[in-house]
Amino acid sequence: MSSTRTPMSAVDRAWLRMDTPENPMMICGVLALDRTVSVSHLRRILEERFLRFRRFRQRVVDKGDRAFWQDDPLFDIDNHLHQIALPGNADKAQLQKLVGDLNSTALDFRRPLWQMHYIDNYQGGSALLIRIHHCIADGISLVRVMLSLTDRTPEPKLQKVASVSPSPALKSTWFRSALNRAVDNVQTANYQARLFIQSVREEPNYPVKLATTAGAVALDLLKLGLAPFEPKTGLRTPLCGRKQVAWAEPLDLAQVKACAKALGGTVNDVLMCTATGALQRHFAAHKEAIPECGLRVAVPFNLRPLDQPIETLGNKFGLVLVPLPVEVEDPVMCFRQVQENMNRLKRSYQAQVTYSLLDLFGRGPDILERRALDLLSNKASAVLTNVPGPTEPLYLAGGKVTQPMFWVPQSGSIGIGMSIFSYAGTVQFGITMDKNIQADPDAVMRYFQESFEALSHVALAGRQGGPGAQGRVA
């Protein structure tokens, strides 16, 4: 059996060990469909398109200081694909409750770490709930995998069913693995050396710039370590492990773009400012003092080349701590502050620093990772993801995807995850939070919409008022 094992990368192992009863390390997705679909049809799509990724037929073997991927000799798709139905005239609240319940339930580590539930009887259609462990891949990669299951037309073009039998074992696997690693390392070193020599020839100041970059990386590491803990608010409280999930009615992407253009910023700036406004409204509704120093959210920052083949799974991203100026009430001033914060982070090396730390933690003892995780998770009140999705409507097993949502897990003591996902001319916004958090997820969704409407109104009114009505961004 050991012949089919492959070592897990240090970064993936770091995410594996973050799993706790309070925060299972699952990426969760919901695809709402406009009609019921054939489960046998859906199964065929999974066998052809999903199971071609060998990782989804492998389970984790944890040997204490090392972890491996191993083909599951008893793999059966029926252990992973389940069909259920919501009762009566099911509405969004009932689906949200079901998603929250399943999102609170850990995956079975005796089998490959993924589950799908096809949910019938949802608003005249159906939904697909997807849960995949973070050690398999990061959010960007898994969203691409999920979207590969869909088609641009109602009729999918199925080819052949993928074989689920394990690949034949190679002889001398350990030797081959070591040899491959050695060759990869030599090739990488050779490539980097050639790049360095070429850079020195083309740009004599390159070594100085390299030293400056190293200094900037060291400075960002120091800033990350010295960053103060988050202020004590109702958003940070001991977690119970029960999740609540909600999502808003989608925003019109064209309106978001118009708002961004009027303010001289990006769509991302607008959405981050909108999330800030939603938290402002939450504090006001709970009559809770707004922290004068603002709040921070941990934002995944993709380090994977966008043209990398979809077959490349694993985790390739860092985290950046983004300040949200919840203490700034004026929508335009809040936008300017968000924009300045985002521009500063884009010039930093914080994402590369946190990725390197994850790689380091994954190679060290479990207790080191736990302590470091506790330290870092105390420096953010939530995790916020913003992933651009497809611009055209998609279909799954003949059903039109009307609303897709994805959430990444929270780690350590963080109990809130916010998700922004663009799809077919809309912007989807969702939230998952621990039941102990003193917030109403449905109310936060309303605040998100109200916050955007307030910002958009001021921005567009300023544009109609002429060039002098709003300040310009440098």
Secondary structure, DSSP 8 states (H G I E B T S, - for coil): -GGG-EE--HHHHHHHHT--SSS--EEEEEEEESS---HHHHHHHIIIIITTSGGGGEEEEE-SS-EEEEE-TT--GGGTEEEEE--SS--HHHHHHHHHHHHTS---TTS-SEEEEEEEEETTEEEEEEEEETTTB-HHHHHHHHHTT-BSSSS---------S-----TTHHHHHHHHHHHHHHHHHHHHHHHHHHHHHH-TTHHHHHHHHHHHHHHHHHHHHH-------TTS----S-EEEEE---EEHHHHHHHHHHHTS-HHHHHHHHHHHHHHHHHHHTT----TT-EEEEEEEE-S-TTS-TT--B--EEEEEEEE-TT--SHHHHHHHHHHHHHHHHTS-HHHHHHHHHHHHHHS-HHHHHHHHHHHHTT-SEEEEEEE--SS--EETTEEEEEEEEE----TT--EEEEEEEETTEEEEEEEEETTSSS-HHHHHHHHHHHHHHHHHHHHHHHHT-TTSS----
